[in-house]
Amino acid sequence: MPILHVSNDIHLNEQIKTEGTPLANREENMSAALDQSDWQFGKFSPCTLTKNGVADIELRFGADSIRTERYFYSSFVGLIFPTGNKPKAHFIFEPIIGRNHHWGLMWGSTLSFQLISDEDFSVHTALDLNSAYLFEADEVRSFDLKDKQWSRYILLFTDVNATTTTPGINTFTQCMKIRPRGTFQVNSALVFSYKKFGCELGIHSLFRQSEEGKLACAWQEGPAIAGEDAATDVTKAESMNLANIRMWNYQMIFPDTDYGNLNIDTAKDVLLYKPLKEKDLNIQSALHPSAIAATLYGFFSYSWQAKYYPSFLGVGGSYQLSADNIASQRWSAWCKLGVSI
């Protein structure tokens, strides 16, 4: 039952070299633009986000199949109880404790072989295999439109009668059914023991499957990418489906028009409102892709085996490596206390 403290800080730093003239209804800098008050989700917090709580409880049932003085083999199966917090998607890099509140199964095995042994000193190898499968659960996730990266932040009209725009992140963040699927871990290590001192040096490899997901409820048509004009008492709102979040000059984009009738009657070249359909949504942009990461670690301990209640105290540290930013490069430190009753 691990009790965790998670602290996430983006360390966003912006230096304004030249003060421009603020535009009406526009944020004055990038830091403010990424933390707008009318965004209900997906904000970039200028402050450190923290969370304390009990991470997922793991209940294992196992047995030692082989145990001798020089080697042993054991295996287990288990359950994952989601006692951590459930993501709310209010902020990017929201602190998460546990596995996003998913139930799961786990299984694995351990193999150890002794290389050197005498009265005071011993060395043995250890190989641990640990796999888990997480079941489907509801989560709040944000997504983009197809062929429009970061379009979750583009301005929308919620319907044809909208008189003002609304941030896309408020519409493109919805409850989804997420299936994280499998995670497979391999840990290989050398374990040294000298009298009451212990040391473990190893490498931990992680392989995670890509997620699967879908909207929890059917997409409700109505929202559209905001065109140049909102609705008035006599006109409907205009959409702009060709708009792109990366377009540098909005005047290069024109509102959606009924181009199909240009060759028949130019008078029918009217502005249209084209609501977004479910096929326009890039659901994949809300899902975690597959990942591979390797972690180098070391753990040092001191034990009191001759006591009535044998115990140990240890400290350790690790550094995770990844070839891309799908799995983060990070360092960790921990402390362990164990007591046998």
Buried (B, 14 or more C-beta within 10 A) or exposed (E): EBEBEBEBEBEEEEEEEEEEEEEEEEEEEEBEEBBBEEBBBBBBBEEEBEBEBBBBBBEEEBEEEEEEEEEBBBBBEBBBBBBBBBBEBBBBEBBBBBBBBBBBBBBBBBBBEBEEEEEEEBBBBBBBBBBBBBBBBEBBBBBBBEEBEBBBBBBBBBBBEBEEBBBBBBBBBBEBBBBBBEBBBBBEBEBBBEEEEBBBEBBBEBBBBBBBBEBBEEBEEBBBBBBEEBBEEEEBBBBBBEBBBEEEEEEEBBBBBEEEEEEEEEEEEEBBBBBBEEEBBBBBBBBBEEBEBBBEBBBBBEBEEEEEEEBBBBEBEBEBEBEEEBBEEEEEEEEEEEEEE
